[in-house]
Amino acid sequence: MHVSVDETKCQGHNRCMILAPETFEVDDMGFAHVPEDKREVTEDHREAVEGAARNCPEMAIVLSGG
Ligand code: F3S
């Protein structure tokens, strides 16, 4: 599974950071991104990343692939 943040939708709610801190990082303005080396989600992070995607109020977290 692949994850990224749609930066045109992110409003800085930071729930992703709380729910999956090992995948998401937040910049100085509070907007989230996924560092390039974290975009391919490993099995041990999958549940946290899926939870973050469900809980983002802006639906800004994009999951793709299996
Ligand atoms: Fe942005 Fe959603 Fe996270 S609005 S900071 S991607 S919870």
Backbone and ligand atoms as CSV (ligand in chain L), in Angstrom:
chain,resi,resn,atom,element,x,y,z
A,1,MET,N,N,0.841,-1.186,0.000
A,1,MET,CA,C,0.000,0.000,0.000
A,1,MET,C,C,0.884,1.247,0.000
A,2,HIS,N,N,0.416,2.232,-0.735
A,2,HIS,CA,C,1.160,3.471,-0.911
A,2,HIS,C,C,0.363,4.601,-0.246
A,3,VAL,N,N,1.037,5.516,0.423
A,3,VAL,CA,C,0.327,6.624,1.086
A,3,VAL,C,C,0.974,7.959,0.743
A,4,SER,N,N,0.124,8.947,0.577
A,4,SER,CA,C,0.621,10.317,0.417
A,4,SER,C,C,-0.429,11.275,0.969
A,5,VAL,N,N,-0.057,12.527,1.100
A,5,VAL,CA,C,-0.991,13.554,1.552
A,5,VAL,C,C,-1.257,14.504,0.385
A,6,ASP,N,N,-2.524,14.725,0.112
A,6,ASP,CA,C,-2.903,15.708,-0.900
A,6,ASP,C,C,-2.770,17.089,-0.260
A,7,GLU,N,N,-1.699,17.773,-0.615
A,7,GLU,CA,C,-1.396,19.042,0.062
A,7,GLU,C,C,-2.385,20.140,-0.294
A,8,THR,N,N,-3.178,19.929,-1.326
A,8,THR,CA,C,-4.218,20.924,-1.656
A,8,THR,C,C,-5.416,20.787,-0.729
A,9,LYS,N,N,-5.523,19.635,-0.038
A,9,LYS,CA,C,-6.660,19.416,0.872
A,9,LYS,C,C,-6.281,19.549,2.344
A,10,CYS,N,N,-5.040,19.232,2.696
A,10,CYS,CA,C,-4.626,19.244,4.102
A,10,CYS,C,C,-4.822,20.624,4.708
A,11,GLN,N,N,-5.491,20.636,5.865
A,11,GLN,CA,C,-5.725,21.890,6.577
A,11,GLN,C,C,-5.007,21.905,7.925
A,12,GLY,N,N,-4.169,20.922,8.169
A,12,GLY,CA,C,-3.357,20.932,9.375
A,12,GLY,C,C,-4.053,20.459,10.639
A,13,HIS,N,N,-4.998,19.545,10.508
A,13,HIS,CA,C,-5.673,19.027,11.710
A,13,HIS,C,C,-4.769,18.139,12.562
A,14,ASN,N,N,-3.750,17.569,11.930
A,14,ASN,CA,C,-2.711,16.791,12.626
A,14,ASN,C,C,-3.181,15.505,13.290
A,15,ARG,N,N,-4.356,15.031,12.941
A,15,ARG,CA,C,-4.771,13.730,13.476
A,15,ARG,C,C,-3.868,12.623,12.927
A,16,CYS,N,N,-3.404,12.800,11.720
A,16,CYS,CA,C,-2.532,11.784,11.106
A,16,CYS,C,C,-1.263,11.602,11.928
A,17,MET,N,N,-0.704,12.707,12.374
A,17,MET,CA,C,0.513,12.682,13.190
A,17,MET,C,C,0.284,11.944,14.497
A,18,ILE,N,N,-0.886,12.145,15.073
A,18,ILE,CA,C,-1.194,11.509,16.356
A,18,ILE,C,C,-1.429,10.012,16.168
A,19,LEU,N,N,-2.127,9.658,15.095
A,19,LEU,CA,C,-2.517,8.259,14.892
A,19,LEU,C,C,-1.408,7.420,14.243
A,20,ALA,N,N,-0.559,8.058,13.454
A,20,ALA,CA,C,0.503,7.307,12.769
A,20,ALA,C,C,1.780,8.153,12.717
A,21,PRO,N,N,2.353,8.413,13.894
A,21,PRO,CA,C,3.509,9.314,13.972
A,21,PRO,C,C,4.742,8.791,13.247
A,22,GLU,N,N,4.785,7.495,12.997
A,22,GLU,CA,C,5.970,6.953,12.317
A,22,GLU,C,C,5.899,7.139,10.807
A,23,THR,N,N,4.746,7.570,10.316
A,23,THR,CA,C,4.578,7.729,8.864
A,23,THR,C,C,4.468,9.199,8.457
A,24,PHE,N,N,3.725,9.982,9.246
A,24,PHE,CA,C,3.451,11.364,8.854
A,24,PHE,C,C,4.361,12.341,9.589
A,25,GLU,N,N,4.765,13.373,8.859
A,25,GLU,CA,C,5.510,14.471,9.473
A,25,GLU,C,C,4.758,15.761,9.202
A,26,VAL,N,N,4.959,16.732,10.073
A,26,VAL,CA,C,4.258,18.000,9.947
A,26,VAL,C,C,5.286,19.114,9.788
A,27,ASP,N,N,5.030,20.022,8.864
A,27,ASP,CA,C,5.985,21.116,8.649
A,27,ASP,C,C,5.734,22.264,9.641
A,28,ASP,N,N,6.503,23.322,9.519
A,28,ASP,CA,C,6.420,24.431,10.470
A,28,ASP,C,C,5.044,25.093,10.485
A,29,MET,N,N,4.306,24.967,9.399
A,29,MET,CA,C,2.972,25.559,9.306
A,29,MET,C,C,1.886,24.600,9.783
A,30,GLY,N,N,2.287,23.373,10.158
A,30,GLY,CA,C,1.322,22.406,10.651
A,30,GLY,C,C,0.720,21.508,9.587
A,31,PHE,N,N,1.205,21.612,8.364
A,31,PHE,CA,C,0.679,20.768,7.299
A,31,PHE,C,C,1.468,19.469,7.210
A,32,ALA,N,N,0.748,18.389,6.896
A,32,ALA,CA,C,1.359,17.064,6.912
A,32,ALA,C,C,1.931,16.662,5.560
A,33,HIS,N,N,2.937,15.797,5.614
A,33,HIS,CA,C,3.439,15.132,4.423
A,33,HIS,C,C,4.012,13.788,4.855
A,34,VAL,N,N,4.246,12.940,3.874
A,34,VAL,CA,C,4.872,11.650,4.136
A,34,VAL,C,C,6.261,11.680,3.488
A,35,PRO,N,N,7.310,11.520,4.291
A,35,PRO,CA,C,8.658,11.475,3.711
A,35,PRO,C,C,8.746,10.351,2.672
A,36,GLU,N,N,9.559,10.579,1.671
A,36,GLU,CA,C,9.610,9.657,0.538
A,36,GLU,C,C,9.860,8.203,0.971
A,37,ASP,N,N,10.701,8.003,1.954
A,37,ASP,CA,C,11.034,6.629,2.355
A,37,ASP,C,C,9.954,5.968,3.211
A,38,LYS,N,N,8.862,6.707,3.504
A,38,LYS,CA,C,7.761,6.124,4.292
A,38,LYS,C,C,6.518,5.893,3.439
A,39,ARG,N,N,6.594,6.233,2.159
A,39,ARG,CA,C,5.376,6.209,1.330
A,39,ARG,C,C,4.895,4.805,1.004
A,40,GLU,N,N,5.802,3.857,0.973
A,40,GLU,CA,C,5.393,2.466,0.806
A,40,GLU,C,C,5.166,1.925,2.213
A,41,VAL,N,N,3.903,1.673,2.536
A,41,VAL,CA,C,3.541,1.342,3.923
A,41,VAL,C,C,3.839,-0.119,4.215
A,42,THR,N,N,4.612,-0.355,5.251
A,42,THR,CA,C,4.907,-1.729,5.641
A,42,THR,C,C,3.731,-2.279,6.440
A,43,GLU,N,N,3.667,-3.596,6.520
A,43,GLU,CA,C,2.534,-4.280,7.157
A,43,GLU,C,C,2.343,-3.803,8.601
A,44,ASP,N,N,3.415,-3.546,9.309
A,44,ASP,CA,C,3.284,-3.160,10.720
A,44,ASP,C,C,2.749,-1.727,10.890
A,45,HIS,N,N,2.759,-0.932,9.837
A,45,HIS,CA,C,2.223,0.427,9.939
A,45,HIS,C,C,0.861,0.579,9.263
A,46,ARG,N,N,0.430,-0.484,8.610
A,46,ARG,CA,C,-0.778,-0.394,7.787
A,46,ARG,C,C,-2.001,0.059,8.603
A,47,GLU,N,N,-2.229,-0.572,9.749
A,47,GLU,CA,C,-3.431,-0.270,10.525
A,47,GLU,C,C,-3.452,1.193,10.963
A,48,ALA,N,N,-2.301,1.684,11.414
A,48,ALA,CA,C,-2.219,3.076,11.867
A,48,ALA,C,C,-2.469,4.041,10.707
A,49,VAL,N,N,-1.908,3.737,9.555
A,49,VAL,CA,C,-2.063,4.620,8.390
A,49,VAL,C,C,-3.515,4.619,7.913
A,50,GLU,N,N,-4.133,3.447,7.904
A,50,GLU,CA,C,-5.548,3.380,7.495
A,50,GLU,C,C,-6.420,4.143,8.484
A,51,GLY,N,N,-6.094,4.052,9.765
A,51,GLY,CA,C,-6.839,4.811,10.776
A,51,GLY,C,C,-6.676,6.309,10.577
A,52,ALA,N,N,-5.485,6.726,10.255
A,52,ALA,CA,C,-5.232,8.145,9.991
A,52,ALA,C,C,-6.051,8.614,8.793
A,53,ALA,N,N,-6.082,7.796,7.750
A,53,ALA,CA,C,-6.827,8.171,6.541
A,53,ALA,C,C,-8.312,8.319,6.860
A,54,ARG,N,N,-8.853,7.411,7.644
A,54,ARG,CA,C,-10.279,7.478,8.013
A,54,ARG,C,C,-10.576,8.699,8.868
A,55,ASN,N,N,-9.618,9.132,9.649
A,55,ASN,CA,C,-9.863,10.198,10.621
A,55,ASN,C,C,-9.454,11.588,10.149
A,56,CYS,N,N,-8.922,11.695,8.969
A,56,CYS,CA,C,-8.582,13.025,8.458
A,56,CYS,C,C,-9.870,13.730,8.029
A,57,PRO,N,N,-10.213,14.845,8.668
A,57,PRO,CA,C,-11.473,15.520,8.357
A,57,PRO,C,C,-11.531,16.057,6.930
A,58,GLU,N,N,-10.377,16.250,6.325
A,58,GLU,CA,C,-10.343,16.813,4.966
A,58,GLU,C,C,-10.209,15.718,3.901
A,59,MET,N,N,-10.173,14.456,4.321
A,59,MET,CA,C,-9.964,13.343,3.383
A,59,MET,C,C,-8.720,13.603,2.525
A,60,ALA,N,N,-7.679,14.085,3.174
A,60,ALA,CA,C,-6.476,14.505,2.443
A,60,ALA,C,C,-5.462,13.379,2.282
A,61,ILE,N,N,-5.698,12.257,2.966
A,61,ILE,CA,C,-4.720,11.166,2.926
A,61,ILE,C,C,-5.119,10.191,1.826
A,62,VAL,N,N,-4.204,9.999,0.912
A,62,VAL,CA,C,-4.481,9.191,-0.284
A,62,VAL,C,C,-3.790,7.848,-0.151
A,63,LEU,N,N,-4.604,6.769,-0.172
A,63,LEU,CA,C,-4.060,5.410,-0.143
A,63,LEU,C,C,-4.249,4.799,-1.516
A,64,SER,N,N,-3.276,4.031,-1.937
A,64,SER,CA,C,-3.448,3.350,-3.217
A,64,SER,C,C,-2.733,2.001,-3.171
A,65,GLY,N,N,-3.137,1.133,-4.041
A,65,GLY,CA,C,-2.554,-0.200,-4.069
A,65,GLY,C,C,-3.093,-1.045,-2.949
A,66,GLY,N,N,-2.633,-2.303,-2.857
A,66,GLY,CA,C,-3.149,-3.231,-1.832
A,66,GLY,C,C,-2.496,-2.921,-0.565
L,1,F3S,FE1,FE,-3.702,17.299,7.179
L,1,F3S,FE2,FE,-5.562,15.535,7.585
L,1,F3S,FE3,FE,-3.279,15.242,8.717
L,1,F3S,S1,S,-5.867,17.712,7.413
L,1,F3S,S2,S,-2.502,17.303,9.045
L,1,F3S,S3,S,-3.648,15.195,6.539
L,1,F3S,S4,S,-5.235,14.805,9.634
